[in-house]
Amino acid sequence: MFRRFSGLALLAAIGAVLVYWWGGTVLTTQTDEALRAQRPVRERCPGDHDAECAAIKVPLDHAAPEDRPIELALARLPARHPDQRIGSLVVNYGGPGVSGIDSLLADPELFIALRARYDIVAFDPRGVGKSSPLNCRPGGEPLPYLAIDQTPDTARELEILVKASDDYAAACKRQAGWLLPHLTTDATARDLDILRSALEEPELTFFGYSYGGGLGAAYAKLHPGKVRRMVLDAPSADPGGGPLIEHPAIVSDEPIRVFAADCVKRRGCPLGRKVRTGLTKIQTFVERLDRRPLPVSGHKLTDALAVEGLNELLRTTDDWPRLRRALAAAFEGDGRPLYDAAMDFQESQGFSRDAFTAISCADTSTRPRPGFIEEQAKIARERAPISGAWSAWSALMCQGWDTVKGTAWLTDPPRQLSPIMVVGTDGDPVVPYEVVKEVRSTLSGSVLVTLHGDGHTAYRTGVLCVNEAVEAYLLDGEVPTADVKCRAAGTGKR
């Protein structure tokens, strides 16, 4: 789960240039002490900006730092006012599977206020981008499950889906079996501490969106005494393996209903004039796709891909006009806009679906039986007629993947911490607000900033109240004496 950026064309251009440039570091010994003594050798990144790129070494296996090293790729935007510089702010844009470098270069203004006094440092987590990237399909083959029914209704459809999942896992193991056991959030959190040392920071200052918020919490668990300031915006605590059907906030059509309620007030809304009628129209369309997918230039818009497209365009209210147009086209038989939106999540520059799956599945030992998921899908469909089946069957994602021993995700919460700021939106369509509050409850002394609104993540979405709270905390160390509540429609608190 990640913060979505619209500059896909820019990301593609950046990626094309970065293919031809990357510098490494030379390490004569690889003890933990030597790793922490590294200093990044920076060069100007490709592109029209003042970002600097570099790389450091981290151990493939943190339990054996003297063994095989891998590279961790970095990019830095130096503080705009060096005389007032506080230090480095390390940022993670979410995921897993999102390139921090591509994200930083695509939107260097996102952290412009914080950059007044911080160096903004982004990195590609292990398995992603330029950090030992995982590529399960070196020939550019499409993901094996895209052309099949991902919400099976018959034994044969289920058999085909399980085989596709098994084949995908096997392909990843053939390509990078040496890497897969080490693609855990725990390992990335340990990389983060080596990065902190390489940046010559006695304590970590960190900003994490979505999955990045969960990564920050994992770091706090491992190194509670090394946290200086930390903002976790829409932190996800989902260890992978699909949603828990028992959590009603996860299996829900509520984000679609909120969109529909806005749509029916607008001229030309493809859903009509009533919310219930509009939801029924979407449900009927999705059910029809389950029986007869729409052809899209040699591909197929299935019911699962249609729901993925819906969810992708629900992330931010800025994308709601695009969603209205996509639905209007789909109802007229043109599935291309919804299909393209689904592909933004499956295959896009700056995001690796291979790494997303590998990391998610390394973070959990949960491997639910297909028969169990089938029963849960029936329950989920009742709770959420549009998205329930897709949500339930996504729990098959880790089918065929080996489990990784010893991984932990937000277990044994840290007892003593510097105050951490947790940010959540009560109408978040990706990370339910209840999940954000659960993460907050594991972090002693933390403060919660709540945005009453819609959309995934809150900082720099146009709400002054949120921006001011985050910036006062990170720039001046001002910790609110009580939880903060903001509203999306204005700039004050309530």
N, C-alpha and C positions, 0 to 999 in steps of 0.2 A: 504494500500500500504506500502510495507516494503522492507528493504534491505534483499536480499535473502542470506542465508548461506548454504553451502554445507555439513556441518557436521551433517546430519540428524541422523546418527547412534549414534554419540556422544551425541546429544541432547536426544535421546531416553534413553541412559544409564544414563545421568544426571537426567532425569525426573524420572526414576525408583528409583534412590537413594533418590531423594528429597521427594518422597512419604512418606518415612519413617522418615524424619527429617523436622521439622519446629518449631522454637521457637516463642513465642509470648511475648508481653509486658503486664504488669499489670498496669491498670490505675484506680486509686481510684475515681477520679472525671473527668468529661469530658467537661469542659468549653473550649472555644477556647484557653484561656491562658494556660490551663493544656496540651492541645494537642500540643501546640507549645513548651512547656517546656520538652517534651519527649526527651529522649536520647536513641538511638538504643543500645540494648544489643546484641553484636555481638558474633557469634561463627563461627568456621571454617566451610566453606561449604564442602559438600561431594566432593571428587575428588582430583586429584593430582595437586593442585595449591594453591595459598595463598589467595584465595578469602574468604571473611567473609560474613556470612548471618545474617539477622536480620529481624525484623518487627516492625512497629509502628502502632498506631491507627489513623484512620481518621474518620470523621463523615459520616454516610451513606448519610445524608442530610445536606449540609453545611448551609442551612438556619436554622437548628435546631441542632447545634453541641452537645447539651446536650443529645440528643436522641441516638438511636442505633449506636454503633461503628462498623466499619469493619477494617480488617487488611490490611496494605499495606506492601508487602514483598519486601525486599531489598537485594542487594549484593554489596560488595565493594572490589575493588582491591586497596590496599594502595599505595600511591606514592612511587616510587622506590628510591627517594632521599628525605627523610623526612626533612633534613636540608634546602632544597630549596622549600619545599611544599608551593603552593599558596593557596590551599583549595580543595573543592570538585567540580568535574565536573560531573553533573548529565546527563545521556545519555538516549535517547529513540530510539529504533531501527526501529520504524515505526509501521504499522498496519492499523487500530486498530486490537487488538487481539493478538499481538506478546508479548511473555514473555521476558522482559528485562533480567531477571536472566538467563534463558536458553541461550539467545543470548550471554551474557557476558561470561558465563562459556564455551560455545562452541568455542568462539574465543577470548580468553583473550588478544591476541596480537594486536587486531584491533587498540586499542588506546595506543599502547606501547610508542609512542613518547610523547604523552600528559601525560601519566602516570609518566613520569620523575618527574613532579612537581605537579600533581593532584592526589588525590584519585579519581578513576573512580567508580561512583555509578550508578547502574542500578536498576530498580524497575519493578515489575509486576503491570501494571495499574489495577484499580478496574475492577473486572469481568474477570480477566485473570490470568492464572498460579496459584499462591498461594495467590492471593488477592481476596478473595470471588469469586472464579471462577464460571462463568456461564456454566451450563451443561444442555442443553435442551433435551438431549437424554441419560439419565442415564443408559439405558440398552444397550448402544452402537449401537443403530439403525443407519443405514446410513442416510445421509441427504435425505429428502423425494423427492427432485426434481432431484436427480442425474440420476434416471432411466427413466425420462420422457423427452419429447421434450421441450427444453427451448427456442426454436425459433418457436413458433406455426404458422402454416399456415392455420389452419381450426378453426372453432368455437369450435369444440370438443376438439382439442388440447389446445386451450386457456382456456377453462373451466377447464381442468385437471391441467394446470399449476397454475391457480389462486387458485384452491382448495389446491394444494400442498403448496403454499406460505401461505395461510391462516392457514393450519394445522400446519405448522412449527412455525408460530408466536404464535398460541394458545398453542403449546407444551411448548415453552419458557415461556409463561406467567404462565402456570400451575406450572412449576418447580421453577420459581423465579420472580413471579409478584412483590414481594416486592423490588427487586433489579433493575429491568429494567428501571424505571423512573430516576434512579440515575446513569445510565451508559452513561454519556455525557462527551464530551471533556471538557466542562466548569467545570464539577465536578473534572475531573482529573487534570486540571490546578490548581484548588484550593487545591487539594491534594499535588500538587507539591510545593505549598508555605508552607504547613505544613512540608513537607519533608525538605525544605530549612531551616526552623527554627530548626527542630530536628537535622540537621547537623551543627547547630551553624554558619550558613553563613548569614551575613547581607544582601547579595545580591546573586542572583542565577547566576551561570555559567552553561551553558546548551549546549548540542549538540543533535540535533534531525535529524534523517533521515526520509524523506518522510512524512508520517502522523505525525511522531515525530516533524518535522519542523512546521507543522500546529499547533501542541500542544504548541510548543515554542512561536509561534505568539499569540496564545490564552492567554498564560501566560502574555506576554508583554502587551496585551490589558487590562488584569485585574490588573496587578501590574507593571505599567511602571517604577515606581521609584525603583523597586527592581531587575532590570536587570543589571548584571555586564558585562558579555560577553556572547554572544549567537551565535551559528552557526546553520543555518537551511539549510540542504543539501537536495535539491529536495523537498521543502516544498509543501505539498498538501493542497489545499484550498477547496477540494470537501467535502461538508457536508454529503455525502451519498445519497442514493436514486437513484443512477445511474447517468450516464453522461448526460450533457446537449447536446441535438442533435444540438443545434444552434452553438456549439463550434466546428468548423471543425478540430481543432487540437486534440480533444478528439476522435472523430469518424473518424478514418483514418487508412488506411493500410500502411502508410508510414514506420513504423518500420519493417513490413514484407518485404517491397520493399528494404529497406537498407540491411537487411539480405540476400535477394535474390541476390542483386548486388555483395555482397561479395562471396556468394556461387558459382555463375556461373564462377568465376575465378579459382575455385579450382578443382583439379582432382577428379572425382567420385561424383561430386555434383548431388544429386537426382533430381534437378530442370532442368537439361540440361545446355545449353550454353548461353541462352538468358534470360534476366530478365523477359520480358513480357511473354515468354513461360512458365517460372517457376511459375509466379504468376497465370497464367491461370490453370496450373496443380494443384496448391494448391486449387484454387477456385473450380475447378471441383470436386476435392476430397471431400471438405467440403460439397458441394451441394449434392454429392452422399450419404454422411453420413446422411444428413437430411432425405433422403428417406429410407436409409437402413443402420443403425448403424452397426459397426463392433463388433462382439462378443469378449469379453476379459475376459476369466476365470469366467464366470457367471455374468459378468457385460457387459455394452455396451459403446463403444466409439461413442458418438453422435457428431453432428456437433458442438454443443456448447462446449462440453468437448475437442474436438480437438482444437478449437480456444483458449480455456483456456490453454491447453498444449503449444500451440504455444507462447502465451503471456508470460507464465511462463519461457520459455526457451529463450525469447528475452530480458529478464531483464538485462543480462550481456553478453558481447561478449565472456566471458569464457565458456558460455553454448552453443554457436553456434555449436561447433562440435557435441554435444549431440543432438541438434535440427536437424542437417543434418542426423544423424543416425536414429532419430525418424521418420523423413519424409520418408527416404528410406525404413524403415520397414513398415510404414503405406501404402505406395504405393504398397507394396508387400502383403498386407492383414494382417499385424501384427500391431494391434493398441495398444499393451501393452505399448511401450515407451511413446507415447503421452498421453495415459490414466494415466500412473504413474506421468507424469509431471503435468497434471491437478490436480491430487490428492494432490500434494505438496501444492497447494493453498487451496484445499478443507479441507483436513485433514492431518496435519503433526505435529510432536512433536514440541512444542514451539509456535504453532499457533492455536488459537481457532476460527473456523469459526462461532461458536455461538456468541462469543463476538464481532467478526468483524461485524456481521450483526446487533446485538443489539445496539452497539455503533454508527454505521453508521446511523441507523434508528432513534436513539434518538437525533442525531445531526441535523435532518432536519424534517420539517413538510410536506415536499413534498411527496405526494402520488398520482402520476399520474394515471389516469384512464387507464385500460387495452386497451380500444379503442383508446385512444390518443397514447399510446405506439405503437400500431399496425400501426398507420399512420406514426409515426416517424421511425419505423423500415423500412418502404418502402423507406423513404428518406435516411436513414443510409446505406441501402444495395446498393443504387446507388453510394453513396460517397465512401463506403468501401465494395466492393463485398465479401471480405473474412470475415472480422470481424464486419461489420456494424450491421447485425441483432443481433448478440450476444451482442454487445455494447448497442444497443437500448433496448433489452429485459431485460438487467441487471437492468434497471430502475424499474422493478417490484419487486426488492429485498425487499422493505419495505411494500409490499402488506400485509395487515392484522395486521401490527404493530401499536400500539397506538402511537399517537404523544405526545411529551413531551413539556409542556409549558415553555416558558422562556429561552430556549436554544439559544445561539448565537454563531456564528462561523465567526470570523474575521470581525465582524461588528463594527462600531464606532472605527476605528483604533486609537491607542494611539498617542497623540500629541507630547510628549517629551520622548525620549528614549536615553539610551546610544547606541552608534553605534552597530548595529547588522550586522553580515556577512551572506548573503544569497548566496547559491551556487546552480548553475543549469547547466545541460548538455543540449545543444541545440538539441541533438538527443535522448533524454530520451524517451524510449518506454512506460513508465508508467505515469509520470507526465510531461505533455507538457511544454516546455520552456516558452511558453506564460503564463501559469499558475504560474510558478515560478516568472516571472516578475510582475504579478498581486499581488502576496503576497508581493514582495519587495516594491511595490508602496504604500502599507498600513503602512510601517514601516519607519517613518521619520528618516533621517540621516543614513540609512543602506547603505552598500556597496555590490555590486554584483560581485561574482566570476563566470565567465562563462567558462565551458569546452566545446570546440568544439570537439565533439565526440559522441559516442553511449554508451548506458547502463544507468541503473538506479542508481543514486547517483554518487558522484565524489570523495569524500575524501577517500584516501587509495585504489584507484583503479590503482595505478601505475603511476600517473601523478605527477611529482615532483612539478610542478608549483602550482597545487591546494594544495598539502600537505604543501608546504612552506607558502602559504598565510594563510591557516587555523592555522597552528602551530605558526607562528609569532604573529597572532592576539590573540590566546588563551593563549600562554605562555608569551608573552612580551607586549601584549596590543597594538601591532602595527596595526593601522587602515590604509589601503591603501588610498592614497589621491584621487584616481580615481578607477573606476571599473577595475577589473582584467580580462584578457582574456587569456586562456590557450588552448593548443592543445593536443589531446590525443596521437598523434604520437611522440611527443618529450617532452623535459623538459623546453623549453623556452616559452615566451609569444609572442602573436601576436596581 
